Amino acid sequence: MDFKYTLEEETFREEVKNWLAENMKELPEWWGCRDIARPEIDSKEYLDFSIWWHRKLNAAGFLGITWPREYGGRGGTIMEQVVFYEELAKHRAPSPFNVHGMGWIAPAMLAFGTEEQKKHFIPRILNCDDIWCTLYSEPEAGSDMAAVQTRAVEDGDDFVVNGQKVWTSGGHYSDWAVLLAKTDPDVSKHRGLSYLFMSMRTPGITLRPLVQITGHADFNETFLDDVRIPKHQILGEKNRGWYVATAALEFERSGAGAAIQRENTIEDLIEMARKTERDGQLLSENPLIRQKLAQLYIEVNVGKYTDLRGLTKLLREGRPGSEGVISQLMGVGTGQRLQLLAMELLGPYSQLMRGSKYAFEHGRWQESFLQSRGSSIATGTPEIKRNIIGMRVLGLPRSY
Ligand SMILES: Cc1cc2nc3c(=O)[nH]c(=O)nc-3n(C[C@H](O)[C@H](O)[C@H](O)COP(=O)(O)OP(=O)(O)OC[C@H]3O[C@@H](n4cnc5c(N)ncnc54)[C@H](O)[C@@H]3O)c2cc1C
């Protein structure tokens, strides 16, 4: 592994740094100041802020760095993308929005879409003109994603879709959705699926919000009743949707910059321990707390170098391979342990949420702790990730 960056990459890093130094001045005061409460994450104010920042990043040419120029991308390299996300995390700047669109839907569209689909949708995803959500999971199909029961039946120029989806993140503010549906019920479950997409304003779609332990309603149940989707709104071939969905999941599991965000968190926890007293002693002087901080510091760094090994593989082989799953499994676990330690450092104050005048930093740690619980489920549970590592990385036989 070569840890050095090329001259071009360092020049690009300077460009990003300079841009961030200049443009982060425009961020609202609450972004950088822990003494001011942030707007609720599911509020209109936070949504507008996220879209505004996303568009600024796009206008500066920092989004879709590796995507072709003809579809609005930068036509740059994977390393430029890595450098961008590194600097974003180091500066503690807000992340781009349109997470599903940017994370896996546009990459899947670039890989499987028609020329017309790419020309129309990719620039709109990049500029957050269309926000996208993902309709895969169902009450009886989560880890076993291929078990979806939502049916798409051909009728003239359309598919007519009926079924129920669940855990639709951001469905209530999304403009478009990708949908995994059964188009052939008579073959084995992996062979009869198609990867369709539709406007969220299509008649027959009903959303019901689901409130999480954070108190926010980012999720939805989505009911589909005789929803008509034009046949051309399909990615890849009919009945080959499983192939498109699994390729899209690979993109989803290949994150960048997350290791630096964990570095930021451990630094924050060390600072918290230096400032917090318990029983007349600073927590940073308590041997048990010191050991826990040191252990997590080590984990954060092991995760960072594991990510870099994955990156080396990506650079050599051109695809985010299954090894990315190892990084994600480790990163999510470390992230959750960091949040748990924050609760331990806060002691009895950990129970005070936003709204209490005694809540530490307006309850932002409580919120991130509660939020972190779902992070080990969202992109596949740890058990499923271990199964993938066993089968695809280690080549072990299938156990179920
Ligand atoms: C924050 C968050 C955001 C999400 N956003 C979306 C979204 O936008 N769109 C969407 O479609 N879905 C979304 N999901 C749903 C997510 O993809 C599913 O929750 C996930 O795939 C797990 O499915 P499940 O909840 O049905 O659990 P189940 O699959 O029922 O699993 C229950 C338990 O059984 C274990 N298990 C299941 N199968 C196996 C196996 N073969 N081997 C070993 N153990 C097994 C699991 O590890 C788990 O512990 C989101 C979830 C979260 C938490």
The ligand as an SDF file (V2000), in Angstrom:
LIG
                    3D

 53 58  0  0  0  0  0  0  0  0999 V2000
  -31.7940    3.2800    9.6740 C   0  0  0  0  0  0  0  0  0  0  0  0
  -32.4360    2.3480    8.6800 C   0  0  0  0  0  0  0  0  0  0  0  0
  -32.7640    2.8020    7.4040 C   0  0  0  0  0  0  0  0  0  0  0  0
  -33.3820    1.9450    6.4920 C   0  0  0  0  0  0  0  0  0  0  0  0
  -33.7530    2.4440    5.2790 N   0  0  0  0  0  0  0  0  0  0  0  0
  -34.3570    1.6430    4.3800 C   0  0  0  0  0  0  0  0  0  0  0  0
  -34.8200    2.1540    3.1210 C   0  0  0  0  0  0  0  0  0  0  0  0
  -34.7170    3.3620    2.8480 O   0  0  0  0  0  0  0  0  0  0  0  0
  -35.4120    1.3180    2.2510 N   0  0  0  0  0  0  0  0  0  0  0  0
  -35.5770   -0.0210    2.5120 C   0  0  0  0  0  0  0  0  0  0  0  0
  -36.0870   -0.7250    1.6340 O   0  0  0  0  0  0  0  0  0  0  0  0
  -35.1890   -0.5440    3.7050 N   0  0  0  0  0  0  0  0  0  0  0  0
  -34.6020    0.2550    4.6500 C   0  0  0  0  0  0  0  0  0  0  0  0
  -34.2280   -0.2510    5.8750 N   0  0  0  0  0  0  0  0  0  0  0  0
  -34.5550   -1.6330    6.1910 C   0  0  0  0  0  0  0  0  0  0  0  0
  -33.3250   -2.5480    6.2790 C   0  0  0  0  0  0  0  0  0  0  0  0
  -32.7900   -2.7880    5.0130 O   0  0  0  0  0  0  0  0  0  0  0  0
  -33.8020   -3.8460    6.9740 C   0  0  0  0  0  0  0  0  0  0  0  0
  -34.2130   -3.4840    8.2830 O   0  0  0  0  0  0  0  0  0  0  0  0
  -32.7060   -4.8540    7.0480 C   0  0  0  0  0  0  0  0  0  0  0  0
  -32.4300   -5.3750    5.7780 O   0  0  0  0  0  0  0  0  0  0  0  0
  -33.0670   -6.0050    8.0110 C   0  0  0  0  0  0  0  0  0  0  0  0
  -34.3040   -6.5440    7.6890 O   0  0  0  0  0  0  0  0  0  0  0  0
  -35.4340   -6.7560    8.8010 P   0  0  0  0  0  0  0  0  0  0  0  0
  -35.5550   -5.4990    9.5710 O   0  0  0  0  0  0  0  0  0  0  0  0
  -36.6440   -7.2870    8.1100 O   0  0  0  0  0  0  0  0  0  0  0  0
  -34.8380   -7.8600    9.7880 O   0  0  0  0  0  0  0  0  0  0  0  0
  -34.8550   -9.4340    9.5530 P   0  0  0  0  0  0  0  0  0  0  0  0
  -34.3470   -9.7550    8.1920 O   0  0  0  0  0  0  0  0  0  0  0  0
  -36.1970   -9.9630    9.9230 O   0  0  0  0  0  0  0  0  0  0  0  0
  -33.7650   -9.9140   10.6100 O   0  0  0  0  0  0  0  0  0  0  0  0
  -34.0810  -10.1420   11.9790 C   0  0  0  0  0  0  0  0  0  0  0  0
  -32.8510  -10.7610   12.6370 C   0  0  0  0  0  0  0  0  0  0  0  0
  -32.5620  -12.0500   12.0330 O   0  0  0  0  0  0  0  0  0  0  0  0
  -31.2090  -12.0930   11.5850 C   0  0  0  0  0  0  0  0  0  0  0  0
  -31.1120  -12.8680   10.3370 N   0  0  0  0  0  0  0  0  0  0  0  0
  -31.9600  -12.7820    9.2730 C   0  0  0  0  0  0  0  0  0  0  0  0
  -31.5510  -13.6160    8.2950 N   0  0  0  0  0  0  0  0  0  0  0  0
  -30.4150  -14.2220    8.7370 C   0  0  0  0  0  0  0  0  0  0  0  0
  -29.5010  -15.1580    8.1740 C   0  0  0  0  0  0  0  0  0  0  0  0
  -29.6760  -15.6600    6.9450 N   0  0  0  0  0  0  0  0  0  0  0  0
  -28.4200  -15.5410    8.9130 N   0  0  0  0  0  0  0  0  0  0  0  0
  -28.2340  -15.0510   10.1670 C   0  0  0  0  0  0  0  0  0  0  0  0
  -29.0630  -14.1510   10.7570 N   0  0  0  0  0  0  0  0  0  0  0  0
  -30.1420  -13.7450   10.0520 C   0  0  0  0  0  0  0  0  0  0  0  0
  -30.8360  -10.6270   11.3370 C   0  0  0  0  0  0  0  0  0  0  0  0
  -29.4260  -10.4500   11.4180 O   0  0  0  0  0  0  0  0  0  0  0  0
  -31.5880   -9.9120   12.4610 C   0  0  0  0  0  0  0  0  0  0  0  0
  -30.8390   -9.9580   13.6370 O   0  0  0  0  0  0  0  0  0  0  0  0
  -33.6430    0.5860    6.8310 C   0  0  0  0  0  0  0  0  0  0  0  0
  -33.3330    0.1300    8.1130 C   0  0  0  0  0  0  0  0  0  0  0  0
  -32.7530    0.9970    9.0490 C   0  0  0  0  0  0  0  0  0  0  0  0
  -32.4430    0.4780   10.4270 C   0  0  0  0  0  0  0  0  0  0  0  0
  1  2  1  0
  2  3  1  0
  2 52  2  0
  3  4  2  0
  4  5  1  0
  4 50  1  0
  5  6  2  0
  6  7  1  0
  6 13  1  0
  7  8  2  0
  7  9  1  0
  9 10  1  0
 10 11  2  0
 10 12  1  0
 12 13  2  0
 13 14  1  0
 14 15  1  0
 14 50  1  0
 15 16  1  0
 16 17  1  0
 16 18  1  0
 18 19  1  0
 18 20  1  0
 20 21  1  0
 20 22  1  0
 22 23  1  0
 23 24  1  0
 24 25  2  0
 24 26  1  0
 24 27  1  0
 27 28  1  0
 28 29  2  0
 28 30  1  0
 28 31  1  0
 31 32  1  0
 32 33  1  0
 33 34  1  0
 33 48  1  0
 34 35  1  0
 35 36  1  0
 35 46  1  0
 36 37  1  0
 36 45  1  0
 37 38  2  0
 38 39  1  0
 39 40  1  0
 39 45  2  0
 40 41  1  0
 40 42  2  0
 42 43  1  0
 43 44  2  0
 44 45  1  0
 46 47  1  0
 46 48  1  0
 48 49  1  0
 50 51  2  0
 51 52  1  0
 52 53  1  0
M  END
$$$$
